[in-house]
Amino acid sequence: MHRDARSRRQATALTLAGLTGVVAGVYGLLDGGSAPLLGLPLLVVGASAATASLAVGARRDPRSRYRPDPWATPEWLVLGSGAAAGVFVLIAAQRGVPGILVQTSPAVWPALPWVPAMGVLLALAPAWLSPVPPLRADGSVGSDGGLQDFGGAS
């Protein structure tokens, strides 16, 4: 069962308005020169419009039988390393660790802040912690017992 044209137009308009509101709201919150009471209301209205677009867009779509795989240890380790990396950088920024804000005038060689550097190194951990992704989801193999090469003719 497909959505009608009116429903598609509503979902598209709400998505565009919502994302524009979110971008303008975040800009209003982060920019020191904008009106102080402009950012948060725009962010709330934009997020509401984006949520409404999801409701309108999914109104008549059929439900999928797809169920995601449960997370195992490698997935949790990847999530934890990313979160820890962000926490390291945020802690360094909150404590004013030298080197977080690079001095541009006069030009000097930047110092290496160790706390955020450890966070960035921790963010590299998923390269070794996550499993190798499968080449083919259906597990098909070639005639010689190896995985098939779908890159072209052999």
HELIX and SHEET records of a PDB file:
HELIX    1   1 ALA A    5  LEU A   30  1                                  26    
HELIX    2   2 GLY A   39  GLY A   57  1                                  19    
HELIX    3   3 THR A   73  ARG A   95  1                                  23    
HELIX    4   4 TRP A  114  ALA A  123  1                                  10    
HELIX    5   5 PRO A  126  LEU A  129  1                                   4    
END                                                                             
